[in-house]
């Protein structure tokens, strides 16, 4: 596993800090809240998938930092949006027990597809049907 990268060490976070942006603390809080969801829920729901934890989100930010040639031309809101989107891009995979129960009971309101049809499609594999 990669060694943890502190969000405060990211170039984009340092840019927010340099701008004395109020988005800095919002990004820190978002990171803390998302970390719990990403690190705990996704591995149990998607055991066959590649790692989608908070470190994956940090790697996305680091890749964007390499692509953006001049971070200084971005305003604080643009910087925050890059950080927030990178952190939250997989958050829907970390669904909670209540949402899973609604899916199983065809009451999620997200689709007309019946859960039983998905279970049948995946030869009775409940885990694959949930994914």
C-alpha positions in Angstrom: 0.0 0.0 0.0 1.2 3.5 -0.7 2.4 5.6 2.2 -0.3 8.1 3.2 -0.2 11.5 1.7 -1.5 14.3 3.9 -4.0 16.4 2.1 -2.2 19.5 3.4 0.9 18.4 1.4 -0.9 18.6 -2.0 0.0 21.4 -4.3 -3.6 22.4 -4.8 -4.2 22.6 -1.0 -1.0 24.7 -0.7 -2.4 27.0 -3.4 -5.7 27.4 -1.4 -3.7 28.1 1.7 -1.6 30.7 -0.1 -4.8 32.4 -1.2 -6.1 32.4 2.4 -9.2 30.7 1.1 -12.0 29.6 3.3 -12.3 26.6 1.0 -9.2 25.2 2.6 -11.0 24.1 5.8 -14.0 22.9 3.7 -11.6 20.7 1.7 -10.0 19.3 4.9 -13.5 18.5 6.3 -14.6 16.9 3.1 -11.5 14.8 3.0 -12.1 13.5 6.6 -15.7 12.7 6.0 -15.1 11.0 2.6 -12.2 9.0 4.0 -14.5 7.1 6.4 -16.9 6.3 3.6 -14.4 5.4 1.0 -12.1 3.3 3.2 -14.8 1.4 5.0 -17.7 0.9 2.7 -16.3 0.4 -0.8 -14.0 -2.6 0.0 -16.9 -4.5 1.6 -19.3 -3.8 -1.3 -16.8 -4.1 -4.1 -14.2 -6.7 -3.1 -13.3 -7.6 -6.7 -12.6 -4.0 -7.7 -9.3 -2.2 -7.6 -8.7 -0.1 -4.5 -11.1 2.9 -4.4 -10.1 4.3 -1.0 -9.1 7.9 -0.1 -5.5 7.2 -1.4 -7.0 6.6 -4.8 -8.7 10.1 -4.6 -5.3 11.6 -3.5 -3.6 10.0 -6.5 -6.2 11.5 -8.8 -5.4 15.0 -7.3 -1.7 14.4 -7.8 -2.2 13.4 -11.4 -4.3 16.6 -12.0 -1.5 18.6 -10.4 0.9 17.2 -13.0 -1.4 18.0 -15.8 -2.2 21.6 -14.8 0.8 23.5 -15.9 0.1 26.6 -13.8 -2.0 26.3 -10.7 -1.6 30.0 -10.0 -4.0 30.9 -12.9 -6.8 29.0 -11.1 -9.1 30.9 -8.7 -9.8 29.4 -5.3 -13.2 28.0 -6.3 -11.7 26.2 -9.3 -9.0 24.7 -7.1 -11.6 23.6 -4.6 -13.8 22.0 -7.3 -10.8 20.0 -8.5 -10.1 18.8 -5.0 -13.8 18.1 -4.2 -14.5 16.2 -7.4 -11.4 14.1 -7.0 -12.3 13.2 -3.5 -16.0 12.5 -4.2 -15.8 10.8 -7.6 -16.3 7.3 -6.1 -18.4 8.3 -3.1 -21.6 6.7 -4.6 -19.9 3.3 -4.4 -19.9 3.6 -0.6 -23.6 3.1 -0.1 -25.0 2.4 3.3 -27.0 -0.4 4.7 -30.3 1.4 4.4 -29.7 2.1 0.7 -28.7 -1.5 0.1 -32.0 -2.6 1.8 -33.9 -0.3 -0.5 -32.1 -1.7 -3.5 -32.9 -5.3 -2.5 -36.6 -4.3 -1.9 -36.8 -2.5 -5.2 -37.5 0.8 -3.4 -34.4 2.8 -4.2 -36.2 4.9 -6.8 -33.0 4.9 -8.9 -34.0 2.5 -11.6 -36.9 0.4 -12.9 -34.7 -2.6 -12.9 -35.8 -5.2 -10.3 -33.1 -6.5 -7.9 -34.3 -10.1 -8.5 -33.6 -9.7 -12.2 -30.1 -8.6 -11.4 -29.6 -11.6 -9.1 -30.9 -13.9 -11.8 -28.6 -12.2 -14.4 -25.6 -13.0 -12.2 -26.6 -16.6 -11.5 -27.8 -16.0 -8.0 -24.7 -14.0 -6.9 -26.2 -11.4 -4.6 -22.9 -9.5 -4.3 -22.5 -9.1 -8.1 -26.2 -8.0 -8.4 -25.6 -5.3 -5.8 -22.5 -4.0 -7.6 
